[in-house]
Amino acid sequence: MLDTKIKQDSIQIGKNIRRIGKEKGIGQTELVRLMQLRGISIYRESLVKIERGVQHITATQLQGFRDCLETTYDELLKN
């Protein structure tokens, strides 16, 4: 089954991921490691692209970011 991609056109998911990570003191490398430990395939280069809004995020990745950053979908999806 393919993982649904979520477009970031009007939603600032990547910026929210970056902001929440900084607020919690979790850097990109650590966040990628936490995601990989949960079995979510992602590399730092992909995270950078997601944060910049250049690469779409998958539903699985969104759930992983929510769990790793101990936040809510509301926080990740707010404008």
KOLGU-538393 format. One record per residue: residue number from 1; residue in three letters; x, y, z of N, C-alpha, C, O in turn. Coordinates in steps of 0.001 Angstrom, whole numbers, plus 500000, padded with zeros to 6 digits. Each point is the difference from the previous one (the first is absolute). Layout:
BEGIN
{k->NUM | r->ALA | nxx->X | nyy->Y | nzz->Z | caxx->X | cayy->Y | cazz->Z | cxx->X | cyy->Y | czz->Z | oxx->X | oyy->Y | ozz->Z}
...
REM end
This chain:
BEGIN
{k->1 | r->MET | nxx->500838 | nyy->498824 | nzz->500000 | caxx->499162 | cayy->501176 | cazz->500000 | cxx->500887 | cyy->501245 | czz->500000 | oxx->500955 | oyy->500092 | ozz->500772}
{k->2 | r->LEU | nxx->498725 | nyy->500851 | nzz->498368 | caxx->500784 | cayy->501222 | cazz->499904 | cxx->499631 | cyy->500953 | czz->501129 | oxx->498849 | oyy->500071 | ozz->500429}
{k->3 | r->ASP | nxx->502150 | nyy->500653 | nzz->500035 | caxx->499786 | cayy->500977 | cazz->501060 | cxx->499551 | cyy->501312 | czz->499370 | oxx->500655 | oyy->500502 | ozz->499086}
{k->4 | r->THR | nxx->498260 | nyy->500046 | nzz->501379 | caxx->499447 | cayy->501236 | cazz->499467 | cxx->500946 | cyy->501161 | czz->500247 | oxx->500534 | oyy->500158 | ozz->501098}
{k->5 | r->LYS | nxx->499672 | nyy->500662 | nzz->497859 | caxx->500826 | cayy->501196 | cazz->500141 | cxx->499105 | cyy->501188 | czz->500297 | oxx->498915 | oyy->500140 | ozz->499437}
{k->6 | r->ILE | nxx->501560 | nyy->500710 | nzz->501455 | caxx->499243 | cayy->501176 | cazz->500402 | cxx->500697 | cyy->501228 | czz->499437 | oxx->501165 | oyy->500253 | ozz->500304}
{k->7 | r->LYS | nxx->498122 | nyy->500510 | nzz->498876 | caxx->500574 | cayy->501213 | cazz->499420 | cxx->500079 | cyy->501086 | czz->501060 | oxx->499143 | oyy->500090 | ozz->500879}
{k->8 | r->GLN | nxx->501892 | nyy->500732 | nzz->499027 | caxx->500207 | cayy->501050 | cazz->500983 | cxx->499664 | cyy->501378 | czz->499444 | oxx->500511 | oyy->501001 | ozz->500502}
{k->9 | r->ASP | nxx->498646 | nyy->499074 | nzz->498481 | caxx->499718 | cayy->501281 | cazz->499356 | cxx->499563 | cyy->501078 | czz->500994 | oxx->500666 | oyy->501027 | ozz->500131}
{k->10 | r->SER | nxx->498232 | nyy->498747 | nzz->500560 | caxx->499483 | cayy->501019 | cazz->500909 | cxx->500351 | cyy->499701 | czz->501450 | oxx->499893 | oyy->500868 | ozz->500867}
{k->11 | r->ILE | nxx->500518 | nyy->497920 | nzz->499384 | caxx->500339 | cayy->499591 | cazz->501361 | cxx->501516 | cyy->500088 | czz->500173 | oxx->500754 | oyy->499637 | ozz->499097}
{k->12 | r->GLN | nxx->499673 | nyy->500831 | nzz->502028 | caxx->501424 | cayy->500205 | cazz->500246 | cxx->500574 | cyy->498860 | czz->500841 | oxx->500658 | oyy->500250 | ozz->501010}
{k->13 | r->ILE | nxx->499104 | nyy->498516 | nzz->498589 | caxx->500422 | cayy->498850 | cazz->500793 | cxx->501503 | cyy->500026 | czz->500264 | oxx->500440 | oyy->499836 | ozz->501138}
{k->14 | r->GLY | nxx->500334 | nyy->500369 | nzz->497817 | caxx->501459 | cayy->499986 | cazz->500146 | cxx->500498 | cyy->501047 | czz->500967 | oxx->500872 | oyy->499726 | ozz->500825}
{k->15 | r->LYS | nxx->498581 | nyy->501474 | nzz->499080 | caxx->500402 | cayy->501075 | cazz->500916 | cxx->499596 | cyy->499664 | czz->501426 | oxx->500722 | oyy->500311 | ozz->500947}
{k->16 | r->ASN | nxx->498113 | nyy->499049 | nzz->499205 | caxx->499552 | cayy->499611 | cazz->501335 | cxx->500892 | cyy->498908 | czz->500579 | oxx->500311 | oyy->500022 | ozz->501191}
{k->17 | r->ILE | nxx->500100 | nyy->499029 | nzz->497980 | caxx->500908 | cayy->498945 | cazz->500462 | cxx->501300 | cyy->500626 | czz->500500 | oxx->500505 | oyy->499651 | ozz->501067}
{k->18 | r->ARG | nxx->500016 | nyy->501267 | nzz->498152 | caxx->501254 | cayy->500657 | cazz->500378 | cxx->499844 | cyy->500794 | czz->501302 | oxx->500841 | oyy->499913 | ozz->500894}
{k->19 | r->ARG | nxx->498065 | nyy->500864 | nzz->499200 | caxx->499754 | cayy->500820 | cazz->501188 | cxx->499853 | cyy->499144 | czz->501250 | oxx->500613 | oyy->500282 | ozz->501030}
{k->20 | r->ILE | nxx->498574 | nyy->498676 | nzz->498877 | caxx->499758 | cayy->499131 | cazz->501162 | cxx->501288 | cyy->499287 | czz->500403 | oxx->500298 | oyy->499877 | ozz->501188}
{k->21 | r->GLY | nxx->500464 | nyy->499655 | nzz->497828 | caxx->501272 | cayy->499348 | cazz->500295 | cxx->500947 | cyy->500925 | czz->500747 | oxx->500637 | oyy->499601 | ozz->500975}
{k->22 | r->LYS | nxx->499450 | nyy->501637 | nzz->498557 | caxx->500870 | cayy->500989 | cazz->500668 | cxx->499517 | cyy->500271 | czz->501421 | oxx->500801 | oyy->500069 | ozz->500933}
{k->23 | r->GLU | nxx->497882 | nyy->500085 | nzz->499226 | caxx->499442 | cayy->500264 | cazz->501335 | cxx->500324 | cyy->498878 | czz->500971 | oxx->500195 | oyy->500243 | ozz->501191}
{k->24 | r->LYS | nxx->499864 | nyy->498526 | nzz->498305 | caxx->500253 | cayy->498839 | cazz->500854 | cxx->501481 | cyy->499610 | czz->500032 | oxx->500375 | oyy->499034 | ozz->500664}
{k->25 | r->GLY | nxx->500460 | nyy->501718 | nzz->498620 | caxx->501434 | cayy->499716 | cazz->499999 | cxx->500380 | cyy->498749 | czz->499224 | oxx->501008 | oyy->499359 | ozz->500299}
{k->26 | r->ILE | nxx->498185 | nyy->500296 | nzz->498706 | caxx->500259 | cayy->498816 | cazz->499175 | cxx->500490 | cyy->500464 | czz->498637 | oxx->499251 | oyy->500616 | ozz->499242}
{k->27 | r->GLY | nxx->502006 | nyy->499089 | nzz->500448 | caxx->500580 | cayy->500382 | cazz->498721 | cxx->499581 | cyy->499061 | czz->498876 | oxx->499381 | oyy->498963 | ozz->500238}
{k->28 | r->GLN | nxx->500962 | nyy->501413 | nzz->498546 | caxx->499620 | cayy->499202 | cazz->498825 | cxx->500550 | cyy->498584 | czz->500066 | oxx->499273 | oyy->499040 | ozz->499745}
{k->29 | r->THR | nxx->502004 | nyy->500822 | nzz->500594 | caxx->500620 | cayy->498675 | cazz->500037 | cxx->499323 | cyy->499119 | czz->501040 | oxx->499741 | oyy->498824 | ozz->499743}
{k->30 | r->GLU | nxx->499971 | nyy->501734 | nzz->501425 | caxx->499335 | cayy->499232 | cazz->501045 | cxx->498579 | cyy->499626 | czz->499594 | oxx->499554 | oyy->498881 | ozz->500253}
{k->31 | r->LEU | nxx->499735 | nyy->502051 | nzz->499120 | caxx->498633 | cayy->499718 | cazz->499571 | cxx->499978 | cyy->498880 | czz->498968 | oxx->499150 | oyy->499111 | ozz->500062}
{k->32 | r->VAL | nxx->501777 | nyy->500929 | nzz->498993 | caxx->500088 | cayy->498930 | cazz->498995 | cxx->500288 | cyy->498665 | czz->500679 | oxx->499407 | oyy->498982 | ozz->499643}
{k->33 | r->ARG | nxx->501492 | nyy->501016 | nzz->501328 | caxx->500336 | cayy->498766 | cazz->500727 | cxx->498776 | cyy->499463 | czz->500739 | oxx->499742 | oyy->498796 | ozz->499976}
{k->34 | r->LEU | nxx->499505 | nyy->502085 | nzz->500678 | caxx->498790 | cayy->499579 | cazz->500701 | cxx->498978 | cyy->499403 | czz->499036 | oxx->499353 | oyy->498999 | ozz->500306}
{k->35 | r->MET | nxx->500512 | nyy->501624 | nzz->498536 | caxx->499065 | cayy->499495 | cazz->498982 | cxx->500440 | cyy->498617 | czz->499522 | oxx->499183 | oyy->499087 | ozz->499879}
{k->36 | r->GLN | nxx->502112 | nyy->500766 | nzz->499851 | caxx->500514 | cayy->498717 | cazz->499516 | cxx->499838 | cyy->498906 | czz->501051 | oxx->499730 | oyy->498849 | ozz->499657}
{k->37 | r->LEU | nxx->500432 | nyy->501498 | nzz->501619 | caxx->499799 | cayy->499022 | cazz->501073 | cxx->498553 | cyy->499517 | czz->500054 | oxx->499723 | oyy->498906 | ozz->500491}
{k->38 | r->ARG | nxx->499364 | nyy->501907 | nzz->499006 | caxx->498582 | cayy->499619 | cazz->499932 | cxx->499677 | cyy->499258 | czz->498704 | oxx->498846 | oyy->499659 | ozz->499738}
{k->39 | r->GLY | nxx->502199 | nyy->500093 | nzz->499445 | caxx->499805 | cayy->499268 | cazz->498758 | cxx->499545 | cyy->500854 | czz->498842 | oxx->499532 | oyy->499479 | ozz->498988}
{k->40 | r->ILE | nxx->500599 | nyy->501840 | nzz->501148 | caxx->499592 | cayy->500914 | cazz->498934 | cxx->501234 | cyy->500389 | czz->499209 | oxx->500938 | oyy->500586 | ozz->500541}
{k->41 | r->SER | nxx->499055 | nyy->499088 | nzz->498190 | caxx->501142 | cayy->500264 | cazz->499135 | cxx->500046 | cyy->501475 | czz->499614 | oxx->499150 | oyy->500489 | ozz->499256}
{k->42 | r->ILE | nxx->501852 | nyy->500203 | nzz->501261 | caxx->500199 | cayy->501408 | cazz->499678 | cxx->501472 | cyy->500327 | czz->500207 | oxx->500657 | oyy->499430 | ozz->500870}
{k->43 | r->TYR | nxx->499843 | nyy->501474 | nzz->498339 | caxx->501387 | cayy->500445 | cazz->500112 | cxx->500007 | cyy->501496 | czz->500274 | oxx->499011 | oyy->500688 | ozz->499748}
{k->44 | r->ARG | nxx->502099 | nyy->499810 | nzz->500765 | caxx->500104 | cayy->501415 | cazz->500351 | cxx->499696 | cyy->500892 | czz->498792 | oxx->499342 | oyy->501031 | ozz->500138}
{k->45 | r->GLU | nxx->501134 | nyy->498573 | nzz->498689 | caxx->499761 | cayy->500793 | cazz->498792 | cxx->498502 | cyy->500140 | czz->499726 | oxx->499532 | oyy->501059 | ozz->499583}
{k->46 | r->SER | nxx->499728 | nyy->497863 | nzz->500657 | caxx->498548 | cayy->500050 | cazz->499807 | cxx->499352 | cyy->500907 | czz->501031 | oxx->499083 | oyy->500754 | ozz->499674}
{k->47 | r->LEU | nxx->501385 | nyy->499180 | nzz->501573 | caxx->499459 | cayy->500865 | cazz->501043 | cxx->500217 | cyy->501465 | czz->499649 | oxx->499101 | oyy->500820 | ozz->500184}
{k->48 | r->VAL | nxx->502070 | nyy->499513 | nzz->499318 | caxx->500293 | cayy->501384 | cazz->499605 | cxx->499018 | cyy->500449 | czz->498926 | oxx->499480 | oyy->501114 | ozz->500064}
{k->49 | r->LYS | nxx->500261 | nyy->498036 | nzz->498953 | caxx->499072 | cayy->500343 | cazz->498920 | cxx->498573 | cyy->500151 | czz->500526 | oxx->499264 | oyy->500885 | ozz->499563}
{k->50 | r->ILE | nxx->500348 | nyy->498251 | nzz->501372 | caxx->498664 | cayy->500097 | cazz->500604 | cxx->499875 | cyy->501312 | czz->500761 | oxx->498994 | oyy->500698 | ozz->499879}
{k->51 | r->GLU | nxx->502027 | nyy->499637 | nzz->500906 | caxx->499970 | cayy->501244 | cazz->500780 | cxx->499908 | cyy->501228 | czz->499101 | oxx->499371 | oyy->500993 | ozz->500367}
{k->52 | r->ARG | nxx->501252 | nyy->498944 | nzz->498456 | caxx->499966 | cayy->501123 | cazz->499060 | cxx->498729 | cyy->500006 | czz->499166 | oxx->499749 | oyy->500964 | ozz->499277}
{k->53 | r->GLY | nxx->499437 | nyy->497976 | nzz->500805 | caxx->498771 | cayy->499928 | cazz->499226 | cxx->500221 | cyy->499558 | czz->498564 | oxx->499105 | oyy->500128 | ozz->499165}
{k->54 | r->VAL | nxx->502083 | nyy->499350 | nzz->500541 | caxx->500345 | cayy->499577 | cazz->498643 | cxx->499540 | cyy->498566 | czz->499739 | oxx->499680 | oyy->499641 | ozz->498867}
{k->55 | r->GLN | nxx->500290 | nyy->499550 | nzz->502180 | caxx->499626 | cayy->498588 | cazz->499863 | cxx->498720 | cyy->499758 | czz->500788 | oxx->499851 | oyy->500474 | ozz->501126}
{k->56 | r->HIS | nxx->499232 | nyy->498786 | nzz->498269 | caxx->498762 | cayy->499644 | cazz->500687 | cxx->500313 | cyy->499009 | czz->501104 | oxx->500981 | oyy->499259 | ozz->499933}
{k->57 | r->ILE | nxx->498180 | nyy->500739 | nzz->501072 | caxx->500150 | cayy->499098 | cazz->501136 | cxx->498966 | cyy->498888 | czz->499867 | oxx->498894 | oyy->500231 | ozz->499514}
{k->58 | r->THR | nxx->501463 | nyy->498574 | nzz->500915 | caxx->499049 | cayy->498889 | cazz->499941 | cxx->499230 | cyy->499944 | czz->501316 | oxx->500427 | oyy->500557 | ozz->501011}
{k->59 | r->ALA | nxx->498442 | nyy->498768 | nzz->498956 | caxx->499182 | cayy->499848 | cazz->501204 | cxx->500774 | cyy->499272 | czz->501095 | oxx->499882 | oyy->500342 | ozz->501177}
{k->60 | r->THR | nxx->500904 | nyy->498663 | nzz->498442 | caxx->500812 | cayy->499262 | cazz->500967 | cxx->501048 | cyy->500908 | czz->500631 | oxx->500233 | oyy->499941 | ozz->501208}
{k->61 | r->GLN | nxx->500397 | nyy->500899 | nzz->497975 | caxx->500989 | cayy->500937 | cazz->500530 | cxx->499345 | cyy->500998 | czz->500947 | oxx->500551 | oyy->500309 | ozz->501056}
{k->62 | r->LEU | nxx->498277 | nyy->500195 | nzz->498571 | caxx->499291 | cayy->500953 | cazz->500848 | cxx->499710 | cyy->499388 | czz->501366 | oxx->500203 | oyy->500643 | ozz->501030}
{k->63 | r->GLN | nxx->499326 | nyy->498128 | nzz->498976 | caxx->499732 | cayy->499307 | cazz->501261 | cxx->501298 | cyy->499831 | czz->500793 | oxx->500016 | oyy->500177 | ozz->501218}
{k->64 | r->GLY | nxx->501071 | nyy->499481 | nzz->498087 | caxx->501288 | cayy->499844 | cazz->500670 | cxx->500494 | cyy->501298 | czz->500615 | oxx->500495 | oyy->500008 | ozz->501128}
{k->65 | r->PHE | nxx->499372 | nyy->501102 | nzz->498128 | caxx->500396 | cayy->501299 | cazz->500542 | cxx->499163 | cyy->500334 | czz->501234 | oxx->500524 | oyy->500493 | ozz->500998}
{k->66 | r->ARG | nxx->498181 | nyy->499238 | nzz->498926 | caxx->499116 | cayy->500265 | cazz->501146 | cxx->500483 | cyy->499234 | czz->501229 | oxx->500101 | oyy->500559 | ozz->501093}
{k->67 | r->ASP | nxx->500196 | nyy->498158 | nzz->498715 | caxx->500420 | cayy->499163 | cazz->501120 | cxx->501386 | cyy->500386 | czz->500517 | oxx->500201 | oyy->500114 | ozz->501209}
{k->68 | r->CYS | nxx->500748 | nyy->500084 | nzz->497887 | caxx->501377 | cayy->500310 | cazz->500398 | cxx->500108 | cyy->501369 | czz->500668 | oxx->500803 | oyy->500189 | ozz->500914}
{k->69 | r->LEU | nxx->498394 | nyy->500756 | nzz->498632 | caxx->500036 | cayy->501347 | cazz->500564 | cxx->499025 | cyy->500160 | czz->501170 | oxx->499904 | oyy->501066 | ozz->500609}
{k->70 | r->GLU | nxx->499374 | nyy->497844 | nzz->499689 | caxx->499014 | cayy->499991 | cazz->501083 | cxx->499084 | cyy->501226 | czz->499909 | oxx->499875 | oyy->500786 | ozz->500939}
{k->71 | r->THR | nxx->499498 | nyy->499341 | nzz->497901 | caxx->499110 | cayy->501121 | cazz->499737 | cxx->498685 | cyy->499476 | czz->499446 | oxx->499727 | oyy->498803 | ozz->500081}
{k->72 | r->THR | nxx->499466 | nyy->502067 | nzz->499366 | caxx->498700 | cayy->499613 | cazz->499461 | cxx->499949 | cyy->500292 | czz->498503 | oxx->500809 | oyy->500759 | ozz->499467}
{k->73 | r->TYR | nxx->498224 | nyy->498621 | nzz->499876 | caxx->499791 | cayy->500315 | cazz->498581 | cxx->499621 | cyy->501467 | czz->499854 | oxx->500413 | oyy->500654 | ozz->499042}
{k->74 | r->ASP | nxx->498808 | nyy->499867 | nzz->501895 | caxx->499602 | cayy->501408 | cazz->499938 | cxx->501225 | cyy->500925 | czz->499939 | oxx->500038 | oyy->500944 | ozz->499212}
{k->75 | r->GLU | nxx->500954 | nyy->498769 | nzz->501629 | caxx->501214 | cayy->500820 | cazz->500016 | cxx->500770 | cyy->499862 | czz->498691 | oxx->500531 | oyy->500986 | ozz->499488}
{k->76 | r->LEU | nxx->499535 | nyy->497819 | nzz->499975 | caxx->500744 | cayy->499767 | cazz->498754 | cxx->499301 | cyy->500615 | czz->498802 | oxx->500660 | oyy->500437 | ozz->499057}
{k->77 | r->LEU | nxx->498015 | nyy->499604 | nzz->500964 | caxx->499245 | cayy->500429 | cazz->498824 | cxx->499549 | cyy->501464 | czz->500032 | oxx->499410 | oyy->500487 | ozz->499036}
{k->78 | r->LYS | nxx->500867 | nyy->500215 | nzz->502068 | caxx->499497 | cayy->501370 | cazz->500063 | cxx->500771 | cyy->500934 | czz->499080 | oxx->501173 | oyy->499779 | ozz->499698}
{k->79 | r->ASN | nxx->498140 | nyy->501267 | nzz->499868 | caxx->500591 | cayy->500983 | cazz->499095 | cxx->500726 | cyy->501081 | czz->500755 | oxx->500558 | oyy->500911 | ozz->499388}
REM end
